[in-house]
């Protein structure tokens, strides 16, 4: 961006005012008339540029440079000033109906965020910046959406916006424009397609729930089998310990009877000890 110095214009401004005062002072009525006309002409060249603006200056139709914000002066009739807003601009693209890779028509609403970084290049190269961005965005959106299925588009809106941003930036970046972001605001899907997607999502959730339930039952059976295996091992060890004693089984039998909830009195004849003893042998 070529900065333009306005000092020479201010020099001309004060020279014109000096000439006007001299005419008024020394040429009488005629001098007053010409002096007032020169003063009015000189004052009409004063311009105020805000800090968020830049002024592109043309002198006799030729590009002279860019002025920053502040109080500036141009020569009326010889110079032209074009103000350029340097703030971030958001431009809403019109709705566009696009065809996806799986032949589904969807309506897309998107917004472009951009900023002018070189006002001289923009004024010299682009007649209608918003129109240019619109044409590039719509053309490339059609190509990008044609590469993706509907499900991918619904999940990758941000990636698609970034891809479109990079394409447009590459094509118009040399004109002094910085594409900050392109946001896909809305994707309007036909109702019948939306209903089908909803039913598929419900079926997938039910399938996942059944899978989790089956996995839980399988895990429970594994734990149960491990418990039964441990219990069998404990019984085996207990049997080995009881078999080592002559009266171990008999004492275990009596302990079971003692801990039983049955309140009946059981009389065990002494001969049963001999039977258990023989059995243990």
C-alpha positions in Angstrom: 0.0 0.0 0.0 1.5 3.3 -1.2 1.1 6.1 1.4 0.5 9.5 0.0 1.9 12.7 1.6 -0.7 15.5 1.9 1.8 18.2 2.8 2.0 19.6 -0.7 -1.8 20.0 -0.8 -1.8 21.9 2.5 1.0 24.1 1.1 -1.2 24.9 -1.9 -4.1 25.5 0.5 -2.3 28.2 2.4 -1.0 29.8 -0.8 -4.5 30.1 -2.2 -5.7 31.7 1.0 -2.8 34.2 0.9 -3.6 35.1 -2.7 -7.3 35.6 -1.8 -6.4 38.0 1.1 -4.0 39.9 -1.1 -6.7 40.3 -3.8 -9.2 41.5 -1.3 -6.7 44.0 0.2 -5.3 45.6 -3.0 -7.9 45.2 -5.8 -10.9 46.7 -4.3 -14.4 45.4 -5.2 -13.1 43.1 -8.0 -10.4 41.8 -5.7 -13.0 41.1 -3.0 -15.1 39.1 -5.5 -12.2 37.0 -6.7 -10.8 36.6 -3.2 -14.1 35.3 -1.8 -14.4 32.9 -4.7 -10.9 31.6 -4.1 -11.5 31.2 -0.4 -14.8 29.3 -1.0 -13.0 27.1 -3.6 -10.1 26.4 -1.2 -12.3 25.5 1.8 -14.3 23.0 -0.3 -11.2 20.8 -0.6 -11.1 20.0 3.2 -12.0 16.4 4.0 -12.2 14.5 7.3 -11.2 10.8 7.2 -11.9 8.6 10.2 -9.3 6.3 11.8 -11.0 3.2 10.5 -10.9 4.6 6.9 -8.4 5.1 4.2 -8.6 7.7 1.4 -7.5 6.7 -2.1 -6.4 9.8 -4.0 -6.6 10.3 -7.8 -5.0 13.4 -9.5 -6.3 14.3 -12.9 -7.5 10.6 -13.2 -4.2 9.1 -12.2 -3.7 7.0 -9.0 -1.6 9.1 -6.5 -1.7 7.0 -3.3 -3.5 6.3 -0.1 -4.0 8.7 2.9 -4.6 7.7 6.5 -7.3 9.1 8.8 -7.3 12.7 9.8 -7.9 16.2 8.3 -6.7 16.2 4.7 -6.9 18.5 1.8 -7.4 17.9 -2.0 -7.6 20.3 -4.9 -11.2 20.5 -6.0 -11.7 19.7 -9.6 -8.1 18.3 -9.9 -8.2 15.6 -7.4 -10.7 12.9 -6.4 -10.9 11.1 -3.0 -12.5 7.7 -2.5 -13.1 6.5 1.1 -12.5 2.8 1.9 -13.7 1.2 5.1 -10.9 -0.9 6.7 -13.0 -2.6 9.3 -14.1 -6.3 9.1 -17.2 -6.6 6.8 -19.7 -9.4 6.9 -21.5 -10.1 3.7 -24.5 -12.5 3.8 -24.6 -14.6 0.6 -28.0 -15.3 -0.9 -29.6 -18.7 -0.4 -28.3 -21.2 -2.8 -29.7 -24.7 -3.7 -26.9 -27.2 -4.1 -26.6 -30.8 -5.1 -24.6 -33.2 -3.0 -22.6 -36.2 -4.1 -25.6 -38.5 -3.2 -28.0 -36.4 -5.3 -29.8 -34.5 -2.5 -30.8 -30.9 -3.0 -30.1 -28.7 0.0 -30.5 -25.0 0.6 -27.4 -23.3 1.9 -27.1 -19.9 3.8 -23.6 -18.7 4.4 -21.7 -15.5 5.4 -18.4 -14.2 4.3 -16.2 -12.2 6.7 -13.5 -10.1 5.0 -11.3 -7.1 5.4 -9.6 -4.8 2.9 -5.8 -4.6 3.5 -4.8 -2.6 0.5 -7.4 -0.1 -0.6 -5.4 1.1 -3.6 -5.4 -2.4 -5.1 -9.0 -2.9 -4.4 -10.1 0.4 -6.1 -7.8 -0.2 -9.0 -8.7 -3.9 -9.6 -12.3 -4.5 -8.4 -15.4 -2.6 -9.4 -17.9 -4.3 -7.1 -16.1 -6.2 -4.3 -19.2 -7.8 -2.8 -20.4 -9.0 -6.2 -17.0 -10.5 -7.0 -16.9 -12.4 -3.7 -20.5 -13.6 -4.2 -19.6 -15.0 -7.7 -16.5 -16.8 -6.4 -18.3 -18.1 -3.4 -21.3 -19.5 -5.2 -19.3 -21.1 -7.9 -16.9 -22.8 -5.5 -19.6 -23.8 -3.1 -21.3 -25.7 -5.9 -18.1 -27.6 -6.7 -17.3 -28.3 -3.0 -20.7 -29.6 -2.1 -20.7 -31.9 -5.1 -17.8 -33.8 -3.6 -19.5 -34.7 -0.3 -22.4 -36.8 0.8 -25.2 -35.2 2.9 -24.0 -36.9 6.1 -20.5 -35.6 5.6 -21.8 -32.1 4.9 -23.9 -32.0 8.1 -20.8 -33.0 10.1 -18.1 -30.9 8.4 -19.6 -27.5 8.0 -16.6 -25.7 9.5 -14.1 -27.7 7.3 -16.1 -26.9 4.2 -16.1 -23.2 5.1 -12.4 -23.2 5.6 -11.8 -25.0 2.3 -14.0 -22.4 0.5 -12.1 -19.6 2.3 -8.7 -20.9 1.2 -9.9 -21.1 -2.4 -11.3 -17.6 -2.6 -8.3 -16.1 -0.7 -6.0 -17.7 -3.3 -7.9 -16.2 -6.2 -8.6 -12.7 -4.9 -5.9 -12.2 -2.2 -3.6 -10.3 -4.7 -6.3 -7.7 -5.0 -5.8 -6.4 -1.5 -8.6 -8.4 0.3 -8.2 -10.7 3.2 -10.9 -13.4 3.6 -11.1 -13.9 7.4 -13.7 -16.7 7.5 -16.7 -18.2 5.6 -19.4 -19.6 7.9 -22.1 -22.0 6.8 -25.0 -20.6 8.7 -27.9 -22.9 7.8 -28.4 -26.1 5.8 -32.0 -26.6 4.9 -32.7 -30.3 4.2 -35.9 -31.6 2.5 -38.4 -32.8 5.1 -38.5 -36.4 3.7 -34.8 -36.6 3.9 -34.7 -35.2 7.4 -37.3 -37.8 8.5 -35.2 -40.6 7.0 -32.1 -39.3 8.8 -34.0 -39.1 12.1 -35.3 -42.7 11.8 -31.8 -44.0 10.9 -30.4 -42.1 13.9 -33.0 -43.7 16.2 -32.3 -47.2 14.8 -28.6 -46.7 15.3 -29.1 -45.6 18.9 -31.3 -48.7 19.5 -28.7 -51.0 17.9 -26.0 -49.4 20.1 -28.1 -49.9 23.2 -28.7 -53.6 22.3 -25.0 -54.1 21.7 -24.2 -52.6 25.1 -26.9 -54.7 26.8 -25.5 -57.9 25.1 -22.0 -56.9 26.2 -23.2 -56.4 29.8 -25.0 -59.8 29.9 -21.8 -61.5 28.5 -19.7 -59.8 31.1 -22.1 -60.8 33.9 -22.0 -64.4 32.7 -18.2 -64.3 32.7 -18.2 -63.0 36.3 -20.8 -65.6 37.3 -18.8 -68.4 35.8 -15.6 -67.2 37.5 -17.5 -67.1 40.8 -18.8 -70.7 40.3 -15.3 -71.8 39.4 -13.9 -70.3 42.6 -16.7 -71.8 44.7 -16.0 -75.3 43.2 -12.3 -74.8 44.0 -13.2 -73.9 47.5 -15.4 -76.9 47.9 -12.6 -79.1 46.6 -10.2 -77.8 49.1 -12.7 -78.1 51.9 -13.4 -81.7 50.9 -9.7 -82.5 51.0 -9.3 -80.9 54.4 -12.3 -82.8 55.9 -11.2 -86.1 54.4 -7.9 -85.8 56.3 -9.7 -86.1 59.7 -11.7 -89.2 60.8 -14.5 -87.2 62.2 -14.2 -84.1 60.0 -17.3 -85.0 57.9 -19.3 -85.9 61.0 -18.5 -82.6 62.7 -19.3 -80.7 59.5 -22.7 -82.5 59.4 -23.4 -81.5 63.0 -22.4 -77.9 62.4 -24.9 -77.8 59.5 -27.6 -79.1 61.7 -26.8 -76.6 64.4 -27.0 -73.6 62.0 -30.1 -74.9 60.4 -33.3 -72.7 60.8 -35.3 -75.8 61.4 -36.3 -75.8 65.1 -36.9 -79.6 65.3 -34.6 -81.6 67.5 -32.6 -84.3 65.7 -31.3 -87.2 67.7 -28.3 -88.8 66.1 -27.5 -92.3 67.2 -23.9 -93.1 68.0 -23.8 -95.7 65.2 -23.9 -93.0 62.6 -20.4 -91.9 63.5 -19.1 -95.4 62.6 -21.0 -95.1 59.2 -19.4 -91.7 58.5 -16.0 -93.1 59.5 -16.4 -96.0 57.2 -17.6 -93.7 54.4 -14.6 -91.4 54.9 -12.3 -94.4 54.6 
